[in-house]
Amino acid sequence: MEICGEARTGREGRQMAEELKPDIIILDISMPDLNGVEAAKRIRKASAAVEILIYPCIIPSNSYVKLWMRGTGLHREINSDRDLVIAIEALGRHKPFFTPTQRK
């Protein structure tokens, strides 16, 4: 794994995603200027192949479910650094990831 960039805002993240074309993007749901969900929607429009992990995620609503159905990983609980690594590895294989409590 290699980190190719870090953005401070959702708009900056969207712009960097278009320029850097990463395989996986991790977005904070509460990013300033453009929240993680809105940034994910715009990034997804520009590149359908990119995997997106948004966290921390609050109780899913229809918009969250729609994003997940398009291959976006949404996680209410990432309990450890290990869970984060496993989530990134799963998205790298284009597979969804669920924490143990989400699997129940």
C-alpha positions as CSV (number, residue, x, y, z in Angstrom):
1,M,0.0,0.0,0.0
2,E,1.1,3.5,-0.8
3,I,-0.5,6.8,0.3
4,C,-0.5,9.0,-2.8
5,G,-2.2,12.1,-1.3
6,E,-4.1,13.6,1.6
7,A,-6.8,16.2,1.3
8,R,-8.2,18.6,4.0
9,T,-11.6,19.1,2.4
10,G,-14.1,17.2,0.3
11,R,-13.6,19.4,-2.7
12,E,-9.8,19.0,-2.4
13,G,-10.3,15.3,-2.1
14,R,-12.5,15.2,-5.2
15,Q,-9.9,17.2,-7.2
16,M,-7.0,15.1,-6.0
17,A,-8.9,11.9,-6.9
18,E,-9.3,13.1,-10.5
19,E,-5.6,14.0,-10.7
20,L,-4.0,11.1,-8.9
21,K,-6.5,8.3,-9.9
22,P,-5.9,6.1,-6.7
23,D,-7.3,2.6,-6.4
24,I,-8.9,3.3,-3.0
25,I,-10.0,6.5,-1.4
26,I,-10.7,6.9,2.3
27,L,-13.1,9.8,3.1
28,D,-14.2,11.2,6.4
29,I,-17.9,11.6,6.5
30,S,-17.6,15.0,8.1
31,M,-15.0,16.6,5.8
32,P,-15.4,20.4,5.6
33,D,-16.5,22.2,2.4
34,L,-18.0,19.0,0.9
35,N,-18.8,16.1,3.2
36,G,-17.6,12.6,2.6
37,V,-20.9,11.3,1.0
38,E,-21.1,14.2,-1.4
39,A,-17.4,13.9,-2.3
40,A,-17.9,10.2,-2.9
41,K,-20.8,10.8,-5.3
42,R,-18.7,13.2,-7.3
43,I,-15.7,11.0,-7.3
44,R,-17.8,8.0,-8.3
45,K,-19.1,10.0,-11.3
46,A,-15.6,10.8,-12.5
47,S,-14.3,7.3,-11.9
48,A,-16.6,4.3,-11.5
49,A,-13.6,2.0,-10.8
50,V,-12.3,3.7,-7.6
51,E,-13.2,2.0,-4.3
52,I,-14.3,4.4,-1.6
53,L,-14.3,3.9,2.2
54,I,-16.3,6.4,4.1
55,Y,-16.1,6.4,7.9
56,P,-17.1,6.9,10.6
57,C,-20.6,6.2,9.3
58,I,-23.8,6.9,11.3
59,I,-26.9,4.9,11.0
60,P,-27.3,4.1,7.3
61,S,-30.0,5.9,5.3
62,N,-31.1,5.3,1.7
63,S,-28.3,7.5,0.4
64,Y,-25.7,5.5,2.3
65,V,-27.2,2.2,1.1
66,K,-27.2,3.4,-2.5
67,L,-23.5,4.3,-2.3
68,W,-22.6,1.0,-0.8
69,M,-24.5,-0.8,-3.5
70,R,-22.2,0.9,-6.0
71,G,-19.2,-0.7,-4.4
72,T,-18.5,1.9,-1.7
73,G,-17.5,0.5,1.7
74,L,-19.5,2.1,4.5
75,H,-18.6,1.3,8.1
76,R,-20.3,2.3,11.3
77,E,-17.6,0.8,13.4
78,I,-14.0,0.3,12.5
79,N,-12.8,-1.1,15.9
80,S,-9.1,-1.2,15.3
81,D,-6.3,-0.4,13.0
82,R,-6.5,-4.1,12.0
83,D,-10.1,-3.6,10.9
84,L,-9.1,-0.6,8.8
85,V,-6.3,-2.6,7.1
86,I,-8.7,-5.5,6.4
87,A,-11.3,-3.1,5.0
88,I,-8.7,-1.6,2.7
89,E,-7.5,-5.0,1.6
90,A,-11.0,-6.1,0.9
91,L,-11.8,-3.0,-1.2
92,G,-8.5,-3.6,-3.1
93,R,-10.0,-6.9,-4.1
94,H,-13.3,-5.1,-5.0
95,K,-15.1,-7.0,-2.1
96,P,-17.2,-5.4,0.6
97,F,-16.0,-5.4,4.2
98,F,-18.2,-5.7,7.4
99,T,-17.1,-5.4,10.9
100,P,-18.0,-8.4,13.1
101,T,-21.0,-6.5,14.6
102,Q,-22.3,-5.6,11.0
103,R,-22.1,-9.3,9.9
104,K,-24.8,-10.3,12.5
